[in-house]
Amino acid sequence: MQKLLKKPSINYFYPSSIVMVSCIDKEGRPNIITIGAVGIMCAKPPIVGIAVAPERYSYSLIEEQKEYVVNIPSSDLVKKVDYCGTHSGRDKDKFKETGLTPQKAEVIKTPLIKECPVNLECKVKDIIHLGSHSWFIGKIVAVHVNPEILDERGNIDKDLASPFVGFQGGFWKLDKLK
């Protein structure tokens, strides 16, 4: 069977990790943005990148404060994840609207999302402007993990963490193949 040649698009890169990124304004008011373009960029030093469109409210907050927290949600938070991705922090206090809890970080001023089992505090190392989005490259300066998602060796247990991914506009749980 011959493959179809399609127009270049990110729609054919699947699935994508889904995270909730917390950030703050200059007065210290927190916001949350749902991000599907996120990735590990380096192991040593540990660096994670997030792509944000300049018109998003969170863009200017992260650009000004030079920090953010990547909060990795579990599947029980999917409705709150969706809400944070479909409403603007310009108009809504997403912590208040979703009932999520801001938790003090160790190194940076931006709060963690308490209900997320994993939180990565990041300081912006660089910003790469690419077109519709810019990549905020953040050095991970602290990691928080809920102990109840760890196995006996101290590794994250997939079933206990209950991660999910984005695919074609929906959210999907993970299943082990091997």
C-alpha positions in Angstrom: 0.0 0.0 0.0 1.3 3.4 -0.9 1.4 6.0 1.8 -0.4 9.3 1.5 1.7 12.5 1.3 0.3 15.1 3.6 0.9 18.8 4.2 3.5 19.4 7.0 1.6 19.6 10.3 2.1 18.8 14.0 -1.2 16.9 13.9 0.7 13.8 12.7 3.0 13.7 15.8 1.2 11.7 18.4 0.5 11.1 21.2 1.6 14.1 23.2 2.3 14.4 26.9 -0.2 16.6 28.7 1.0 18.8 31.6 -0.3 21.7 33.7 2.2 24.5 33.9 1.9 27.0 36.8 3.3 30.5 36.6 2.9 33.8 38.4 2.5 37.4 37.5 4.6 40.2 39.0 2.3 40.5 42.0 2.6 36.8 42.7 -0.8 35.8 41.5 -0.7 32.2 40.1 -2.0 30.9 36.9 -2.3 27.5 35.2 -2.0 26.7 31.5 -2.4 23.2 30.0 0.4 22.3 27.6 0.6 19.5 25.1 3.9 20.5 23.6 6.4 19.6 26.4 9.5 17.5 26.3 12.8 16.4 28.0 15.5 18.4 26.3 18.6 17.3 28.2 19.5 14.9 31.1 22.6 16.6 32.4 21.7 19.2 33.4 18.1 18.2 33.6 16.2 20.5 31.2 12.5 20.4 30.1 10.9 22.6 27.4 7.4 23.9 27.0 5.9 25.5 23.9 3.6 28.5 24.5 1.9 30.8 21.9 2.7 34.5 22.5 -0.9 35.4 22.6 -1.5 33.2 25.7 -1.8 34.9 29.0 0.8 32.6 30.6 3.4 33.5 27.9 4.1 37.0 29.3 4.1 35.7 32.9 6.7 33.1 32.2 8.7 35.5 30.0 8.7 38.1 32.8 9.3 35.9 35.8 11.7 33.5 34.1 10.3 30.5 35.9 7.5 27.9 35.8 6.4 24.6 37.3 5.7 21.6 35.1 2.9 19.7 37.0 2.3 16.2 35.8 -1.4 15.3 36.4 -3.0 11.9 37.0 -6.0 10.8 35.0 -8.4 11.7 37.8 -7.6 15.4 37.1 -8.6 15.3 33.4 -11.6 17.6 33.7 -9.5 20.2 35.5 -6.7 19.8 33.0 -9.3 20.4 30.2 -10.7 23.4 32.0 -7.2 25.0 32.4 -6.7 24.5 28.7 -9.9 26.1 27.6 -10.2 29.1 29.8 -7.9 32.1 30.1 -6.2 33.3 33.3 -6.9 36.8 32.1 -10.5 36.2 33.0 -10.5 33.5 35.6 -8.6 32.4 38.7 -8.0 28.8 37.6 -6.9 27.6 41.0 -10.2 28.9 42.5 -12.4 27.7 39.6 -11.0 24.2 39.6 -10.5 23.7 43.3 -6.8 23.0 42.7 -4.4 23.9 45.5 -1.3 26.1 45.1 1.5 24.7 47.1 4.7 26.6 48.0 7.7 25.6 45.9 11.2 25.0 47.4 13.4 27.0 45.0 11.2 29.4 42.9 8.3 31.7 43.7 5.8 29.9 41.4 3.6 27.4 43.3 3.2 23.8 42.5 -0.2 22.2 42.0 -0.6 20.0 45.1 -3.0 17.5 43.4 -0.5 16.6 40.7 1.7 13.7 41.7 4.9 15.1 40.1 6.1 18.7 40.0 9.2 20.0 38.3 10.3 23.5 39.4 12.1 25.2 36.4 14.1 28.3 35.8 14.0 29.6 32.3 17.4 29.1 30.7 16.5 30.3 27.2 13.6 31.2 24.9 13.5 30.1 21.3 11.0 32.0 19.1 9.9 29.6 16.3 6.7 31.0 14.8 3.3 30.3 16.3 5.0 29.2 19.5 8.1 29.8 21.5 10.0 27.2 23.4 10.7 28.0 27.0 13.7 26.0 28.0 13.8 25.4 31.7 16.4 24.0 33.9 14.8 21.7 36.5 15.9 23.0 39.9 13.7 20.9 42.2 11.5 17.8 41.8 8.6 16.9 44.0 7.0 13.4 43.9 4.1 12.0 45.9 5.5 9.0 47.8 2.3 7.0 47.2 3.1 6.7 43.4 6.5 5.1 44.0 7.3 1.4 43.9 9.5 -0.5 46.3 12.6 0.6 44.4 11.6 4.3 44.5 10.6 4.5 40.8 7.3 5.9 39.6 4.7 3.1 39.3 2.6 3.8 36.1 -0.5 2.3 37.6 -0.3 4.4 40.8 0.7 7.6 38.9 -2.1 7.1 36.3 -0.6 9.3 33.6 -2.4 10.1 30.3 -1.6 11.6 26.9 -3.3 13.7 24.4 -4.4 12.3 21.0 -6.6 13.9 18.3 -8.3 16.3 20.7 -8.9 13.8 23.5 -7.2 12.3 26.5 -6.1 8.7 26.7 -4.7 6.4 29.4 -1.5 4.5 28.9 -1.3 0.7 28.6 1.9 -1.4 28.8 2.8 -3.5 25.7 5.8 -5.4 27.1 
